[in-house]
Amino acid sequence: MKRLKCIVAYDGSLFAGYQVQPEKRTVQSEIEKVLTQMHKRKITIYASGRTDAQVHAEGQVIHFDTDLNIPLNKWKKALNSMLPDDIVIKYVSEVDSEFHARFNVKSKEYRYYIDRQENRNPFTRYYAYHYPYKLDYMKMKEASHYLIGTHDFTSFCSAKTEVEDKVRTIYNIDLVEEGNQLVLTFKGNGFLYNMVRILVGTLLDVGQGKIDPVDIKAVLESKSRPLAGKTAPAEGLYLWQVFYDN
């Protein structure tokens, strides 16, 4: 029995999310369907974490165990030939039996894409949030400094968040212009349910002058979700990379 680790990219537009849900199309169910067909028995995969409906991934990580005698360099082609076009296996490696795609995660990077053009672009409507309004990038960068570090992010997660411990560490936040898009990058040791999207919505409010940058400290300390910004739409969010010890 071997344990394989895969880096997976997917277009989340037509998925109800990553995790299996009854009667709904999900990333996990599509990959497991292919693996089950190959093995002639039920195969379960384990991921670094869930993504919501319409959220994309450039570097999701999964693992599964297999007893098939397929050379390692053939796995990617075999899987991609059977998977739907909106899921791609980018890389396959064999890992130690102790490796776990979720429990061994050290940090994650998310990116959020914002379309800054005046007119909506019909070709990017599923891949970036159209937000043509005036923004003060300097104030947004100032506000981001108060978010970096170890904090209780209760104010920045959905009320549906199931975990009790809401302390997380954000290592870095970057704002970069790429053509007509503003890209916000978040790297941290973990993120709560809807946390990145709420951080984005809050920074957009700062950029519009609705929240003063220094007030971010009070929002954090309040542990009150209504004081933070709105939850930005799912289509602009990408799970970009997952980091492990190796």
Backbone bond lengths (Angstrom), bond angles and torsions (degrees), N, CA, C in turn:
res aa  C-N    CA-C-N  psi(-1)  N-CA   C-N-CA  omega(-1)  CA-C   N-CA-C  phi
1 M - - - 1.464 - - 1.527 109.13 -
2 K 1.328 116.24 130.62 1.463 122.40 179.58 1.530 109.12 -116.53
3 R 1.322 115.76 151.41 1.462 120.70 173.55 1.519 108.42 -109.67
4 L 1.327 116.08 124.80 1.457 121.73 -178.53 1.522 110.44 -111.80
5 K 1.315 113.69 138.34 1.463 121.83 176.76 1.530 108.01 -109.29
6 C 1.330 116.71 132.59 1.462 120.91 -179.13 1.526 110.38 -125.21
7 I 1.315 116.09 140.40 1.456 121.84 169.24 1.523 107.01 -98.30
8 V 1.334 115.15 125.50 1.463 120.84 -170.46 1.524 110.35 -123.14
9 A 1.332 116.22 136.88 1.459 122.29 171.94 1.523 108.06 -114.50
10 Y 1.326 116.05 143.01 1.459 118.41 175.41 1.523 111.86 -151.91
11 D 1.310 113.90 150.81 1.457 123.86 173.18 1.518 106.12 -90.11
12 G 1.325 116.87 111.44 1.458 120.03 -174.02 1.517 115.66 -79.66
13 S 1.337 117.63 0.75 1.459 121.16 -171.33 1.520 114.20 -55.63
14 L 1.331 116.93 -39.54 1.462 120.71 -174.37 1.522 112.63 -106.82
15 F 1.328 116.77 17.83 1.464 120.78 178.76 1.530 110.67 -110.29
16 A 1.320 115.65 148.94 1.466 121.65 174.90 1.522 110.80 -82.99
17 G 1.324 116.56 10.26 1.452 123.11 -178.05 1.508 110.26 126.76
18 Y 1.336 116.02 -177.42 1.461 119.36 179.03 1.517 111.69 -77.86
19 Q 1.327 117.27 -48.65 1.465 121.66 -168.16 1.524 113.12 -75.02
20 V 1.332 115.31 144.85 1.466 121.68 178.67 1.526 110.65 -54.04
21 Q 1.352 114.63 133.28 1.462 122.03 175.19 1.522 108.06 -138.21
22 P 1.326 117.81 139.92 1.469 120.49 -178.33 1.525 111.75 -58.51
23 E 1.312 115.65 132.95 1.465 122.90 174.47 1.520 113.72 64.75
24 K 1.341 118.29 15.29 1.457 119.73 -179.67 1.524 111.02 -127.23
25 R 1.317 115.61 151.49 1.468 121.25 179.52 1.522 109.03 -83.63
26 T 1.331 116.88 121.30 1.453 121.57 179.57 1.528 110.33 -132.23
27 V 1.327 115.85 161.31 1.467 120.82 179.49 1.526 110.20 -63.44
28 Q 1.308 116.70 -46.52 1.468 120.49 -179.34 1.522 111.58 -58.90
29 S 1.314 117.26 -44.95 1.465 119.94 -177.30 1.521 111.67 -65.54
30 E 1.331 117.36 -35.59 1.475 120.37 179.83 1.532 111.03 -68.67
31 I 1.332 116.87 -41.52 1.466 119.35 179.76 1.529 110.61 -70.25
32 E 1.323 116.68 -42.40 1.463 120.09 179.26 1.524 111.64 -64.86
33 K 1.318 116.93 -33.14 1.469 120.72 178.08 1.530 110.27 -61.24
34 V 1.331 116.36 -43.65 1.464 121.26 179.52 1.526 110.86 -66.74
35 L 1.324 116.82 -46.40 1.466 120.46 -179.07 1.529 111.45 -64.87
36 T 1.311 117.01 -38.49 1.464 120.68 178.15 1.517 110.76 -65.03
37 Q 1.321 116.07 -38.41 1.467 120.57 177.18 1.524 110.54 -64.48
38 M 1.320 117.08 -40.20 1.464 121.23 -179.19 1.524 111.59 -69.00
39 H 1.331 116.54 -38.82 1.469 120.88 -174.61 1.529 113.54 -90.26
40 K 1.337 115.52 -13.89 1.479 120.76 -176.70 1.533 111.46 64.06
41 R 1.326 115.89 24.51 1.466 122.39 174.72 1.519 107.68 -159.79
42 K 1.332 116.10 163.04 1.453 121.11 -176.80 1.530 111.77 -64.71
43 I 1.320 116.50 127.13 1.467 122.64 176.43 1.522 108.08 -119.85
44 T 1.321 116.21 131.15 1.461 121.53 177.90 1.526 109.42 -107.37
45 I 1.320 116.46 135.96 1.459 120.60 176.43 1.526 109.81 -107.47
46 Y 1.336 115.33 156.31 1.466 121.48 -179.33 1.525 107.58 -125.85
47 A 1.326 116.48 132.17 1.463 121.03 -174.99 1.519 111.86 -113.15
48 S 1.325 115.64 166.59 1.468 121.19 177.92 1.523 111.05 -65.10
49 G 1.314 116.60 -23.16 1.459 121.90 -179.69 1.514 109.99 168.99
50 R 1.319 115.70 172.90 1.464 121.25 -179.55 1.521 110.78 -86.05
51 T 1.315 116.32 156.10 1.457 121.45 164.46 1.523 107.02 -126.46
52 D 1.337 116.15 149.98 1.460 121.21 -176.92 1.522 111.65 -80.61
53 A 1.314 115.18 173.43 1.460 121.77 175.08 1.523 109.81 -55.48
54 Q 1.333 115.68 134.46 1.467 125.11 176.38 1.535 114.18 73.49
55 V 1.332 117.41 1.55 1.467 120.66 174.17 1.522 108.68 -86.36
56 H 1.315 116.12 139.53 1.467 121.89 -175.34 1.530 111.12 -100.89
57 A 1.323 115.50 168.45 1.464 120.43 175.30 1.525 109.84 -141.25
58 E 1.294 114.39 134.89 1.460 121.83 172.12 1.515 110.00 -101.92
59 G 1.358 115.99 -27.77 1.458 118.99 -175.00 1.518 113.82 -143.74
60 Q 1.337 116.60 44.84 1.466 119.20 172.55 1.530 108.77 -63.81
61 V 1.333 117.27 147.76 1.468 121.35 179.28 1.524 109.24 -121.57
62 I 1.329 115.83 132.46 1.461 121.56 176.15 1.527 109.11 -129.18
63 H 1.330 115.66 162.16 1.470 119.29 168.43 1.519 109.53 -140.00
64 F 1.332 115.21 157.51 1.458 122.03 175.24 1.521 108.20 -156.23
65 D 1.318 115.86 160.79 1.460 122.13 178.21 1.522 109.93 -103.12
66 T 1.319 115.87 142.03 1.459 120.29 -178.04 1.523 111.17 -142.23
67 D 1.326 115.30 148.88 1.464 120.85 172.95 1.527 111.07 -115.29
68 L 1.347 116.04 11.26 1.459 119.69 178.95 1.524 110.31 -74.69
69 N 1.315 115.19 142.02 1.464 121.39 -178.97 1.529 110.03 -91.63
70 I 1.320 116.10 63.15 1.464 122.03 179.11 1.526 108.29 -108.15
71 P 1.342 118.48 127.52 1.474 119.74 178.09 1.521 110.79 -55.67
72 L 1.317 116.41 143.88 1.457 121.10 -175.99 1.532 112.36 -55.44
73 N 1.341 116.25 -38.84 1.458 119.06 -176.84 1.527 113.71 -75.90
74 K 1.330 117.31 -0.62 1.464 121.04 178.73 1.531 112.47 -102.49
75 W 1.320 116.23 -12.95 1.458 119.60 -174.01 1.520 112.87 -63.58
76 K 1.312 117.91 -45.07 1.468 121.16 -176.88 1.528 111.14 -59.04
77 K 1.319 115.87 -47.47 1.465 119.77 -179.62 1.528 111.01 -65.25
78 A 1.326 116.52 -40.34 1.464 120.50 -179.45 1.527 110.93 -62.33
79 L 1.313 116.47 -46.43 1.462 120.19 -178.91 1.528 111.92 -68.12
80 N 1.324 117.09 -45.84 1.465 120.15 -177.57 1.527 112.77 -65.47
81 S 1.339 116.87 -27.32 1.466 119.48 179.00 1.527 112.21 -70.19
82 M 1.342 116.43 -18.05 1.464 120.70 -176.69 1.530 112.98 -111.39
83 L 1.313 117.13 -17.59 1.459 120.23 -178.68 1.528 111.47 -79.44
84 P 1.342 117.83 154.98 1.470 120.29 175.83 1.522 110.59 -66.45
85 D 1.332 116.54 162.86 1.459 121.50 -173.38 1.524 114.05 -65.63
86 D 1.327 118.21 -17.65 1.465 119.06 -178.53 1.521 113.29 -94.38
87 I 1.332 116.54 11.52 1.467 121.61 171.30 1.524 108.76 -130.98
88 V 1.324 116.84 133.17 1.469 121.05 178.80 1.529 109.49 -133.79
89 I 1.329 116.09 131.17 1.464 121.45 171.20 1.523 107.34 -85.71
90 K 1.334 117.54 117.06 1.456 121.38 -175.23 1.518 112.79 -89.76
91 Y 1.345 116.08 -29.33 1.466 118.81 -173.37 1.524 108.63 -160.41
92 V 1.330 116.34 140.75 1.463 121.97 178.50 1.529 108.43 -130.27
93 S 1.312 116.25 132.67 1.467 120.19 177.25 1.521 109.06 -140.86
94 E 1.332 115.80 154.56 1.455 119.86 174.84 1.524 108.55 -90.29
95 V 1.323 115.72 136.40 1.455 120.58 -177.80 1.520 110.52 -126.84
96 D 1.306 115.36 167.52 1.459 121.38 177.71 1.528 110.49 -62.43
97 S 1.308 116.54 151.28 1.464 121.64 -178.31 1.524 112.15 -64.35
98 E 1.340 117.32 -15.58 1.465 120.90 179.48 1.529 111.96 -86.58
99 F 1.327 116.98 -12.04 1.466 119.77 -178.60 1.522 110.34 -66.95
100 H 1.343 115.36 138.15 1.454 120.45 174.94 1.532 108.63 -135.19
101 A 1.330 116.71 125.17 1.465 121.74 -174.24 1.523 112.82 -58.90
102 R 1.323 117.12 -31.28 1.464 120.44 -179.60 1.520 112.60 -92.57
103 F 1.320 116.96 -51.99 1.459 120.38 -169.96 1.522 113.54 -75.47
104 N 1.328 118.47 -17.33 1.466 121.16 179.66 1.527 113.50 -96.75
105 V 1.320 117.10 5.23 1.469 120.43 -179.45 1.533 110.29 -64.76
106 K 1.326 116.11 132.99 1.466 121.31 176.49 1.533 111.49 -100.63
107 S 1.314 116.25 -36.55 1.462 119.75 177.25 1.524 109.26 -163.08
108 K 1.330 114.56 164.82 1.466 120.91 178.94 1.524 109.71 -135.32
109 E 1.322 114.15 152.70 1.461 120.51 174.25 1.522 108.85 -121.69
110 Y 1.336 114.94 127.01 1.459 121.46 173.78 1.521 108.83 -114.82
111 R 1.324 115.76 147.87 1.466 120.18 173.23 1.518 108.75 -126.41
112 Y 1.335 114.02 143.51 1.460 119.40 179.31 1.524 108.33 -124.98
113 Y 1.340 115.99 125.08 1.459 122.64 -175.41 1.525 110.58 -102.28
114 I 1.358 115.14 129.07 1.455 121.79 179.77 1.520 109.01 -122.11
115 D 1.322 116.40 122.85 1.463 122.79 179.00 1.525 108.22 -82.31
116 R 1.335 116.55 118.36 1.466 121.35 -174.42 1.529 113.51 -99.93
117 Q 1.339 118.36 4.43 1.457 120.76 179.88 1.529 111.13 -66.75
118 E 1.306 115.63 151.62 1.472 119.96 179.14 1.530 110.73 -63.06
119 N 1.316 115.90 -46.06 1.466 120.62 -179.84 1.522 110.57 -95.00
120 R 1.309 116.55 143.47 1.458 121.10 175.88 1.525 109.82 -60.60
121 N 1.311 115.87 139.00 1.458 121.20 177.11 1.528 107.91 -99.84
122 P 1.342 118.20 111.54 1.465 119.72 -176.78 1.520 113.52 -64.29
123 F 1.331 116.69 -18.28 1.464 120.43 -176.62 1.532 112.91 -88.65
124 T 1.323 116.81 -10.97 1.474 119.34 178.34 1.534 111.67 -119.78
125 R 1.326 117.18 11.06 1.465 119.57 -173.01 1.527 112.77 -64.64
126 Y 1.341 118.11 -23.21 1.460 121.12 178.44 1.530 112.61 -95.60
127 Y 1.353 116.43 0.43 1.462 119.62 -171.65 1.521 114.21 -128.62
128 A 1.326 117.55 -1.84 1.462 121.54 177.85 1.529 108.56 -157.34
129 Y 1.320 115.14 150.70 1.461 122.11 178.84 1.521 108.75 -87.44
130 H 1.340 116.71 119.80 1.462 120.21 179.80 1.525 109.61 -77.29
131 Y 1.319 115.98 115.12 1.462 122.12 -177.31 1.531 107.87 -142.44
132 P 1.350 117.30 86.55 1.467 121.05 -172.72 1.525 114.25 -87.21
133 Y 1.332 117.63 4.70 1.462 121.20 -173.42 1.530 112.19 -77.37
134 K 1.326 115.32 156.52 1.462 120.89 -177.40 1.522 110.24 -62.26
135 L 1.337 116.80 135.76 1.458 122.08 179.52 1.524 109.96 -133.25
136 D 1.309 115.82 139.93 1.465 122.00 174.00 1.526 107.22 -96.09
137 Y 1.338 116.33 99.10 1.467 121.26 -176.25 1.529 111.86 -64.13
138 M 1.336 117.16 -33.15 1.453 119.61 -178.55 1.538 110.54 -65.11
139 K 1.319 116.53 -40.54 1.464 119.58 178.14 1.532 110.51 -67.44
140 M 1.317 116.80 -37.02 1.461 120.32 178.32 1.528 110.62 -64.20
141 K 1.326 116.63 -41.08 1.462 120.43 178.56 1.528 110.68 -66.85
142 E 1.327 116.15 -38.47 1.464 119.82 177.79 1.528 110.25 -62.42
143 A 1.331 115.99 -44.90 1.466 120.71 -179.81 1.526 111.47 -62.65
144 S 1.339 116.10 -36.79 1.466 120.11 -177.57 1.528 111.58 -62.79
145 H 1.341 116.95 -28.82 1.467 119.91 -179.93 1.531 111.78 -63.47
146 Y 1.340 116.42 -32.42 1.466 119.86 179.82 1.532 111.61 -73.86
147 L 1.323 116.98 -17.90 1.471 121.50 -179.42 1.520 112.26 -88.64
148 I 1.332 116.22 -22.40 1.466 120.18 -179.58 1.528 109.65 -72.24
149 G 1.333 115.00 138.63 1.458 120.30 -178.98 1.516 110.67 117.53
150 T 1.308 116.00 -170.75 1.470 121.92 -178.36 1.527 109.34 -97.20
151 H 1.331 115.87 120.21 1.459 121.44 -176.98 1.527 109.88 -143.12
152 D 1.316 115.02 162.47 1.466 121.29 166.51 1.528 106.12 -84.58
153 F 1.338 116.64 115.06 1.459 121.23 -174.39 1.532 112.62 -99.08
154 T 1.330 116.77 32.39 1.465 120.81 178.39 1.532 111.60 -55.02
155 S 1.321 117.42 -37.75 1.465 121.21 -179.84 1.523 112.79 -67.62
156 F 1.329 116.12 -17.30 1.463 120.94 -173.09 1.527 112.70 -115.95
157 C 1.322 117.21 29.80 1.464 119.22 175.53 1.524 109.73 -138.19
158 S 1.305 115.47 158.87 1.455 121.84 -179.28 1.525 110.74 -66.11
159 A 1.326 115.00 150.84 1.465 120.23 175.39 1.523 111.02 -64.22
160 K 1.338 116.52 -17.33 1.465 121.41 179.61 1.533 112.31 -82.10
161 T 1.333 117.25 -2.36 1.461 120.85 179.93 1.519 110.47 -57.68
162 E 1.340 115.76 126.17 1.464 120.54 -174.31 1.528 113.40 -87.40
163 V 1.337 118.40 -27.71 1.460 120.21 -175.78 1.525 110.94 -76.05
164 E 1.321 116.54 145.34 1.457 121.09 -179.70 1.525 112.09 -83.55
165 D 1.330 116.70 -38.11 1.465 121.12 -179.26 1.524 109.13 -81.01
166 K 1.309 116.48 109.57 1.466 121.46 -177.01 1.531 112.62 -106.77
167 V 1.319 115.70 18.72 1.464 120.53 176.14 1.522 109.34 -85.04
168 R 1.310 115.54 125.45 1.463 121.63 178.61 1.525 108.71 -138.27
169 T 1.336 115.59 162.19 1.464 120.93 178.02 1.522 109.60 -117.36
170 I 1.322 116.09 123.73 1.467 121.25 172.54 1.525 107.67 -100.26
171 Y 1.327 115.59 122.92 1.458 120.64 -177.77 1.527 112.75 -84.92
172 N 1.336 114.87 -34.88 1.466 117.67 -173.78 1.526 110.66 -159.85
173 I 1.333 116.27 144.51 1.462 122.82 172.00 1.520 107.08 -132.71
174 D 1.322 117.03 126.15 1.466 121.76 179.20 1.522 110.31 -121.45
175 L 1.321 115.78 144.27 1.460 122.38 172.01 1.526 107.02 -120.62
176 V 1.317 116.62 119.90 1.462 121.16 -176.26 1.532 109.54 -134.33
177 E 1.321 116.04 134.60 1.464 120.68 174.50 1.522 109.41 -88.12
178 E 1.330 115.90 128.49 1.458 121.92 175.69 1.525 107.51 -126.54
179 G 1.331 115.85 95.51 1.456 119.89 -176.85 1.516 110.76 63.94
180 N 1.333 116.46 -122.51 1.462 121.46 179.20 1.523 112.93 -88.99
181 Q 1.320 116.90 9.28 1.448 120.08 -176.72 1.529 112.13 -116.86
182 L 1.325 114.42 147.03 1.460 121.44 169.82 1.520 106.55 -105.96
183 V 1.339 116.74 125.75 1.462 121.46 -178.77 1.517 108.82 -111.86
184 L 1.330 115.35 122.40 1.468 121.64 176.05 1.520 107.96 -104.36
185 T 1.330 116.75 123.90 1.462 122.42 -178.53 1.529 109.49 -112.93
186 F 1.331 114.90 131.01 1.462 121.57 179.69 1.525 108.82 -123.35
187 K 1.325 116.37 126.78 1.461 120.16 175.19 1.524 108.57 -124.74
188 G 1.349 115.77 128.23 1.452 119.83 -178.76 1.510 111.71 -157.24
189 N 1.326 115.71 176.05 1.466 119.07 -177.71 1.521 112.33 -79.79
190 G 1.325 116.58 -9.79 1.457 120.82 177.17 1.511 109.35 172.53
191 F 1.333 116.25 159.12 1.458 120.87 -177.29 1.523 109.89 -135.76
192 L 1.320 115.98 140.59 1.454 122.42 -179.76 1.520 110.68 -81.46
193 Y 1.324 116.07 171.32 1.459 121.91 -178.47 1.533 110.07 -59.90
194 N 1.327 116.68 120.11 1.476 125.33 179.94 1.534 113.27 68.84
195 M 1.328 117.51 9.40 1.471 120.28 -174.68 1.526 112.79 -59.67
196 V 1.316 118.20 -47.48 1.466 119.98 -177.34 1.526 110.27 -64.38
197 R 1.313 117.35 -41.84 1.457 120.71 -178.57 1.537 111.54 -66.31
198 I 1.325 117.37 -33.87 1.469 120.59 177.35 1.528 110.11 -74.10
199 L 1.320 117.18 -37.46 1.465 120.39 174.77 1.528 110.10 -59.92
200 V 1.327 116.51 -43.27 1.466 120.51 178.83 1.528 110.24 -62.69
201 G 1.330 117.13 -47.97 1.462 120.39 179.63 1.518 112.33 -59.25
202 T 1.329 116.65 -37.15 1.462 121.52 179.11 1.525 111.10 -69.37
203 L 1.321 117.25 -43.53 1.466 120.66 178.96 1.529 111.28 -65.26
204 L 1.327 117.15 -33.25 1.468 119.99 175.63 1.531 110.34 -66.40
205 D 1.335 117.04 -38.11 1.467 119.99 176.13 1.522 110.80 -64.09
206 V 1.333 116.65 -38.02 1.462 120.41 175.70 1.517 109.90 -62.32
207 G 1.328 115.69 -46.04 1.464 120.37 -179.65 1.515 113.62 -61.36
208 Q 1.315 116.71 -25.97 1.473 121.54 178.76 1.522 112.76 -93.02
209 G 1.331 116.51 -0.90 1.451 119.73 178.49 1.518 114.84 84.18
210 K 1.337 116.92 10.24 1.466 120.21 -179.96 1.531 111.73 -80.82
211 I 1.323 116.42 -25.00 1.458 122.57 177.21 1.521 107.56 -130.91
212 D 1.328 117.18 133.44 1.461 120.47 177.01 1.526 108.56 -78.55
213 P 1.328 118.23 140.47 1.470 120.07 -178.12 1.522 114.37 -50.66
214 V 1.323 117.37 -44.02 1.466 120.76 -177.05 1.529 111.66 -67.26
215 D 1.329 117.48 -21.02 1.464 120.97 179.58 1.524 112.83 -70.75
216 I 1.322 116.73 -12.17 1.469 120.45 176.84 1.525 110.34 -59.15
217 K 1.321 116.92 -34.80 1.469 120.20 178.01 1.522 110.86 -61.29
218 A 1.318 116.83 -42.26 1.460 120.98 179.93 1.528 111.46 -69.07
219 V 1.332 116.48 -35.18 1.463 120.40 177.73 1.527 109.82 -63.88
220 L 1.312 117.04 -43.83 1.465 121.02 177.39 1.528 111.20 -61.08
221 E 1.311 115.77 -48.15 1.462 120.73 -175.87 1.530 112.59 -67.42
222 S 1.328 116.87 -27.31 1.468 120.76 -177.22 1.525 113.13 -70.24
223 K 1.335 117.10 -27.40 1.469 122.53 -174.50 1.525 110.44 52.80
224 S 1.337 114.12 40.32 1.465 121.34 -177.24 1.520 110.02 -123.67
225 R 1.321 117.30 110.86 1.465 121.75 -178.38 1.536 113.35 -56.34
226 P 1.357 120.87 -39.47 1.470 119.61 -177.68 1.526 114.45 -62.64
227 L 1.323 118.82 -19.63 1.462 120.58 -179.17 1.531 112.79 -79.42
228 A 1.320 117.15 -18.51 1.473 120.61 177.33 1.530 109.17 -85.79
229 G 1.323 116.04 175.64 1.456 120.70 -178.07 1.514 113.21 -76.70
230 K 1.321 114.79 178.81 1.457 120.59 178.34 1.527 110.70 -68.75
231 T 1.316 116.47 162.34 1.465 121.98 175.85 1.518 108.63 -79.75
232 A 1.336 117.55 116.31 1.462 120.76 179.76 1.531 109.85 -64.55
233 P 1.335 117.80 152.10 1.468 121.34 -177.48 1.528 112.94 -60.00
234 A 1.331 115.41 153.36 1.463 121.45 -175.20 1.516 113.50 -67.31
235 E 1.327 117.74 -32.61 1.470 119.54 -168.70 1.524 114.48 -65.23
236 G 1.331 118.24 -17.29 1.462 119.16 179.65 1.509 114.58 -87.36
237 L 1.345 116.92 -5.27 1.467 120.90 -171.23 1.522 113.31 -97.02
238 Y 1.342 115.32 136.67 1.460 122.41 178.65 1.531 109.71 -132.06
239 L 1.327 116.46 128.75 1.466 120.45 166.43 1.520 105.57 -76.94
240 W 1.319 116.45 106.45 1.463 120.04 -167.34 1.530 113.17 -88.24
241 Q 1.333 116.34 -44.32 1.467 118.98 -176.58 1.522 109.58 -158.46
242 V 1.328 114.68 146.17 1.456 121.77 177.09 1.524 107.73 -119.50
243 F 1.326 116.97 133.26 1.458 120.92 -174.34 1.524 110.72 -111.95
244 Y 1.339 115.20 138.79 1.465 123.64 176.58 1.515 107.69 -125.47
245 D 1.324 116.23 176.37 1.463 120.67 -179.43 1.521 112.58 -57.91
246 N 1.340 115.70 -34.81 1.467 118.41 -175.64 1.512 111.79 -95.94
